[in-house]
Amino acid sequence: MGDTTSPILPVSEDTPVRAVLLIVFAISIFSVQDVILRLMSGDYPLLQILVLRAVVVIVLMAGFLWMRGSLGVLRPTRIGLLTVRAFLVFLSFVFYYLALVSIPMAAAVAIYFVAPLILTGMAAALRLEEVGIRRWMAVGVGLVGVIVIMRPGMDSIDPAALLALAGAFVYAGFNLMTRRLGRTENAWILSFSHNLIGYLVIAGVVGGFLGTGAYQNESHPALGFLTRPWVIPALTDLGLIALTGLIASVGFYCLTEGYRSAPSSLAAPFEYVMIPWAVLWGLLIWDEVPHPMTWLGMALILGSGLYVIYRERNAGQRIVTRRFTRWRP
């Protein structure tokens, strides 16, 4: 899952087919990013990958804007809130990627995709949006889906599953801040700032502390991925890390155009294509066949998420999850 943020931009003339194709393409390549990070998780520390990827994203974004003569759009007005938001996305995706390398890919993605439902609950709790009983019930069903995937009482719960759930909660908070900041900051600022502050500065500082090797702990895949010392990447691996940066940049652009080309009530459901991609990659690459309870949990999460979108569209409300995108940065 790589992270992206649904851009909050003026909507252009509706072209639904174009929007769907762009969003499906973006989510599909974000799934490739997840595969790359999972494959590299045994040799490199997560924070080093995030820092190197952020460098690629920042250079590509700045270069694109420079060629268009649009560098002036990178002028923030609320640096403090942007910094808090960047910390949230950093924390959320660290949790997500640590879960991704520790439990079956389909389970990690499905648990993380409860974030739109959590976001709906948060928006109601903070009185940012009125949520009726049916949507509250859908949120509850989605959380039951998470519990079903974790299967408490049948097996010991892997702590990494809790990391995926914690990441979903933090990501919901990140999206609430995105919704608020979208009134004053453009989409380029929102993306550029969380890559610069969250993935370059914060990941660099924390990684510099953990990456010395003094805290290395390989007792669990997540701990190893987090505490492994920084190393000089092989040329091929450096190319793969650069590819994740390219994926993040292209994916963000496609999501931007997708959400500008159609109402989000039409576009948002297609982000759930990440779940079948996770099942497919897990099966083809890691021979992970989802447990029957995982299938049931995924169905509950997917169904409740789509129902929330359906109810919001019928109510004529602006979807609070303008984007739930993991995938990625």
JOSULUR-V625158 format. One record per helix or strand of 2 or more residues. SS is the DSSP state (alpha for helix, beta for strand). FROM is the first residue (numbers start at 1). LEN is the number of residues. Records with the same first field share a line. If there is no record, write none. Layout:
BEGIN
SS=FROM-LEN  FROM-LEN
END
This chain:
BEGIN
beta=2-3  325-4
alpha=16-25  46-22  71-3  79-22  105-8  115-11  133-18  159-23  187-24  221-7  235-27  264-23  292-23
END
